[in-house]
Structure formats: structure tokens, C-alpha cells
């Protein structure tokens, strides 16, 4: 029943303007999502480092710094790819 409703309710989408603009907008949206995930991981890494300093746990501190580094890399993915691509 839901499939029939989905097929019957589908409408045709007409693209207007330059198709590359649409692709660029979609790319910016995806990179925005990736940046948001990177910021969350970055914040989690900072919290891990803070907790490890409080509890004097070196293994948690190492994990915190690795998480922090991963968050920075994920946050700046678009800029890193732009540098690599030239």
C-alpha cells in the first residue's frame, strides 16, 4: 500500500539552470555534513583528553589525541582535498 502511495504521489522534478550548479550545491551540502561530523569527533576528542588528564590515564590520553587528530582531518577534508587536487 505504501509503495502504491509513493508511486502515485511522485511528481516530476524539473531542473532549472546550470546542472553543474546543482552538483556543486550537493557537494557543498555533503561536505557540510562531513564537517559537522568532524566537529563532533573533535569535541569528543577534547573531552577525552580532559578526562584523561583528570584521571591520569595515559592510554585514554593517547586515544584522546588520536580522536582529536582524526576530528581535525575530517573537519578539514574539503580543504585537504583541494590542496591535493591542486
N, C-alpha and C positions, 0 to 999 in steps of 0.2 A: 504494500500500500504506500509506504514511504517512497519507494522507488518510482512508482507511478506519479506521485505528487511532485517529486523532484523533476521528472521529465516534463510533466505538464506545466510546471511553474517556471521552467527555464526560459530565459529571454535571450535574444541575440544582442551581443555587445558589439557596438560599432566603434572601432578605434579612430580617433581623430588626431591629426597632427603627425609628427615625425615618429616612426616606430623606435628609433634609437633613443629618443627622449623617454619613452616608456621603459625600455630596457635599463637605461641609466637610473630612472626613478626606482625601479625594482632593485637594482644593485645597491643603491643608497639605502633602501629600506632594509635589505638583508645585512649590509654592513652595520647599520644602526642596531639591529638585533644582536649581532655578534659583539658590538661594542658594549651593549648593556650587559650581556653575559660576562664579558671580560671584567667589567666594573664590579659585578657581584663577586666574581672569583678574587679580584684584587682586594676587595673589602674583607672577604673571608680569610685571605692570607694575612692581612694586617691583624685581624682578631686572633688568629693562631699564633702569630709572633708575640703579641701582647700576653696571651695566656701562658705561652712557654716561658716568657721572662718572669712571670709571676710564680710559676711552679718550678722553675729551674730545671726544665726538661729539655735536654739537648736534641733528642730525636724529634720532638714536636717543633722545636725551633727550626730544625733543618727542613721539615715538611712545610712549615710556615713560609720560609724563604723560597722554597720551590713553588709553592702555590702563588706567592706574590709575583715571582718571575713569570709564571705561566699567565697570570692575570694581566700583567703588563704586555706580554706578547699578544694575547688575544685582544686586548683593548686597542692596540695599535696595529692590527692586522692590515687594514687598508693602506696605511702609510708604509708599512714594511713591504707589502706587495708592490706599491708604486715605486719604491726605491729599487726593488729587484727588477721590475719590468723596465725601468728607465724612463 
